[in-house]
Amino acid sequence: MDKLFFENLKKLNIIKKGDKLTLAVSGGADSMYLFYNFMDLRDELDLDIIVCHLNHGIRETAKRDEDFVKNICRDYGVKCLTKTVNMDEFARVNKLSSEEAGRILRYEFFRENSFGRKILTAHNANDRAETLLFNIIRGTGIRGLVGISEVHEDIYRPLIDIKRCDIEDYLHKNNLPYVEDETNFEEIYTRNKIRLRLIPKLSELNPNIIDALLRLSENASDASDFIEELVEENYSKCIRDNYFLVDEMKELNKFLACEIIKSYLAKNFYSENILSRDNILGIYDLILGESGRVINLGSKISARKSYDKVFVEEEKSESVKREASLKLGNNYTDFGEIFISKDGAISKGDSFIKTIDCDKIKGSLFIRSRQRGDRFKPLGMKNNKKLKDYFIDRKVDRLKRDEIGLICDDEKIIYVLGMDISEDVKIDENTLNKLVLEVKNVRY
């Protein structure tokens, strides 16, 4: 066993005695280094090991690699599972890069055969440095500077701190066979260009460029962990269901506020692919701006500010709620269930209950949504006011106003559902007949 491998494994502390492991083995130098060292370790730690090899179906020599892995596993008495896919076809159908398609297919295959097992890949220190550069070129935040972590969910990377030159040196000194993927030397993928062209150029400026990039990765990892702790501490204070609390968000440093926005989008809208710096900054600007503004985030998702809240939600098609006449007893309407009684009886359950003077009602009762020019005299006021102004005073979300039911008689609005009754129908010392309005399942 390589001493460097053993010391690194102890430092990471990710493998325990009796573990069930799936080794991802391509046949290349890195994965065979992983394989040989775990073969030396399996009896000592009583490890249950299987090997998975995916043939991507894009090279003439891919079958040679598959047979090599099968034969090595047979020699060592290890179960080997293989599968052949068409990576390029999968990439074309799903509109992915070849690199991304290959990654998805590999991990799908590994997980298909690894229930209850730790999946071990052969990513090494050079891969970590190359990923960091790749993220910088593409555009990244602090998390992207971490590169590849040693553990992610069920994926473990025990070679992540070992450099490729040390891996190859060990294999050569011990005459341990492996196969070479000739596409590793072709500048056909971005990562190949970084490895074959960019890193050698950077090495001219700093011969220890890999070590320098790894230090940056470690520092970024520490910073990222600290930031995640701050986000977790403040997340619940700033977010309720599908909206941000403006006052709480304004209290935060801009960077931390944007990290909370990023975390919210990642948790709730990952599949909609709207997590971008432009959208994060757009939501932050909404938080600082005037009420009523709306921005489109893509994928039919929008963000809008309504008074002290910023909502992030799917864009909904407008639905018209139907007007309905009301009678004694239960009334099932588009605005909710309304129970009306003259004797003061109420039904059970959570509800809004208002009692009014029955004799002050003019004509029949009905329920409708708001109309242009509506006026209302809230309880305790002497004069009518525009319903629009009433909603503004109550800070009612602009998009909710058309959803709110208005119980009316032939002359006036007598009750804004879930809010106020009219001064004109209140009970006083002259009231002889009472009418109880009980509203359940209010819909707005």
Beta strands, then each sheet from edge to edge (+ up, - down):
strand 1: 20-24
strand 2: 48-55
strand 3: 79-84
strand 4: 118-120
strand 5: 151-152
strand 6: 155-156
strand 7: 239-240
strand 8: 243-245
strand 9: 294-298
strand 10: 301-306
strand 11: 309-314
strand 12: 324-325
strand 13: 329-333
strand 14: 336-341
strand 15: 352-357
strand 16: 366-368
strand 17: 375-376
strand 18: 385-386
strand 19: 406-408
strand 20: 413-416
strand 21: 434-440
sheet 1: 3+ 2+ 1+ 4+ 6+ 5-
sheet 2: 7+ 8- 11+ 10- 9+
sheet 3: 12+ 16- 19+ 20-
sheet 4: 13+ 14- 21+ 15-
sheet 5: 17+ 18-
end
